[in-house]
């Protein structure tokens, strides 16, 4: 009787060990960083996660090669200062108009990281970042697949 119980325990343990861990769906999000507590300067980074790394079979997927996005904001609470994007070899165009910053970025061989752009703003209050709204209008991989519709746009998050 004890052998039957041991066999049943072993079987359930092996099932759990082989079950694949579900991957998080791709997401785009603005991350807000303050220079210091109470500062009026904030850095806003556009991150796209879940498009890098090998799949369950070990195949490396196509990399993100281009992105176009707009960041909308309340001009009574935020003022756009400058593009402060990383020097990663990507070609970027940033166009700021009242209440909206358009960002287009492309990399010849694909972005190797998750950060696509960095923008600096002057904030008139500590909650001004809540007016930021991200919209993706284009996101292509190196295999020419448009994955914009598969990427969930999440609410901005403050990183301290």
C-alpha positions in Angstrom: 0.0 0.0 0.0 2.9 2.4 0.8 4.4 1.8 -2.6 1.2 2.9 -4.3 1.2 6.2 -2.3 4.9 6.8 -3.1 4.2 6.2 -6.8 1.2 8.6 -6.7 3.3 11.3 -5.0 6.1 10.9 -7.5 3.7 11.2 -10.5 2.1 14.4 -9.3 5.6 15.9 -8.5 6.9 15.1 -12.0 3.8 16.6 -13.7 4.4 19.9 -11.9 8.0 19.9 -12.8 7.4 19.7 -16.5 4.6 22.2 -16.8 5.9 25.3 -18.6 5.7 28.6 -16.8 3.4 30.9 -18.8 5.2 33.9 -20.3 3.9 37.3 -19.6 2.2 39.0 -22.6 4.2 41.8 -24.2 3.5 45.2 -22.7 4.4 48.9 -23.2 4.7 51.3 -20.3 6.0 54.6 -19.3 8.3 54.6 -16.3 8.7 57.8 -14.4 11.8 58.7 -12.4 12.4 61.8 -10.3 15.8 63.3 -9.9 15.2 63.5 -6.2 12.3 63.7 -3.8 10.3 66.9 -4.4 12.2 67.7 -7.6 10.3 69.3 -10.5 12.3 67.4 -13.1 11.1 64.0 -14.1 12.5 61.4 -16.6 10.0 59.4 -18.6 11.2 56.2 -20.2 9.3 54.2 -22.8 9.7 50.5 -22.1 8.4 47.6 -24.2 8.7 44.2 -22.4 8.1 40.6 -23.4 9.5 40.8 -27.0 13.0 39.6 -26.1 14.4 36.2 -25.2 13.9 32.7 -26.3 10.6 31.0 -26.5 9.7 27.6 -24.8 11.3 25.7 -27.7 14.5 27.7 -27.3 14.1 29.7 -30.5 15.1 33.3 -30.4 12.3 35.5 -31.8 12.6 38.4 -34.1 13.7 41.6 -32.3 11.8 44.9 -32.2 13.2 47.0 -35.1 10.9 50.1 -35.1 8.4 51.9 -32.8 6.2 55.0 -33.2 4.5 56.3 -30.1 2.9 59.4 -28.7 3.0 60.6 -25.1 0.2 62.9 -24.3 0.3 65.2 -21.2 -1.5 68.1 -19.5 0.3 71.3 -20.4 -0.9 73.0 -17.3 1.0 70.5 -15.2 3.9 69.3 -17.3 6.4 71.0 -19.7 8.4 68.9 -22.2 12.1 69.8 -22.0 14.2 67.4 -24.1 14.8 64.0 -25.6 17.4 62.2 -23.5 17.3 58.8 -25.2 20.2 56.3 -24.9 23.0 56.3 -27.4 22.2 52.8 -28.6 22.7 53.3 -32.4 19.0 53.8 -33.1 17.7 56.5 -35.3 15.2 58.6 -33.4 12.9 61.5 -34.2 11.1 63.4 -31.5 8.5 66.0 -32.3 7.0 68.0 -29.4 3.8 69.9 -29.8 1.5 71.4 -27.1 0.3 68.4 -25.0 1.9 65.7 -27.1 5.4 64.3 -27.8 5.7 62.0 -30.8 8.6 59.5 -30.8 9.8 57.4 -33.7 12.7 55.1 -33.3 14.3 52.5 -35.6 17.3 50.3 -35.2 19.0 48.6 -38.2 19.5 45.2 -36.5 16.8 45.5 -33.8 16.7 46.9 -30.3 18.5 44.7 -27.8 17.0 46.2 -24.8 13.5 47.1 -23.5 14.0 50.9 -23.3 13.1 52.7 -26.6 13.1 56.3 -25.6 13.8 58.7 -22.6 12.1 62.1 -22.3 12.6 64.8 -19.7 9.8 67.0 -18.4 9.4 69.8 -15.8 6.5 69.0 -13.5 4.5 71.7 -11.7 3.4 69.3 -8.9 4.2 65.8 -7.6 1.2 64.2 -9.2 1.6 65.7 -12.7 2.9 62.4 -14.1 -0.6 61.0 -13.7 -1.6 63.1 -16.8 0.8 61.1 -19.1 -0.9 58.8 -21.6 1.0 56.5 -23.9 -0.3 55.4 -27.3 1.6 53.0 -29.6 0.9 53.6 -33.3 3.5 51.2 -34.8 5.7 48.4 -33.5 7.5 46.1 -36.0 9.9 43.2 -35.5 12.9 42.4 -37.7 10.8 39.9 -39.6 8.4 42.7 -40.6 5.6 41.5 -38.3 3.5 44.4 -36.8 3.0 43.4 -33.2 1.3 46.6 -31.9 -2.0 44.9 -31.5 -0.4 42.1 -29.3 1.2 44.6 -26.9 -0.8 45.8 -23.9 -0.3 49.4 -23.0 -0.2 49.8 -19.2 -0.6 52.8 -17.0 2.5 54.8 -16.1 4.5 53.6 -13.1 6.8 55.6 -10.8 10.1 54.0 -10.2 12.0 55.3 -7.2 
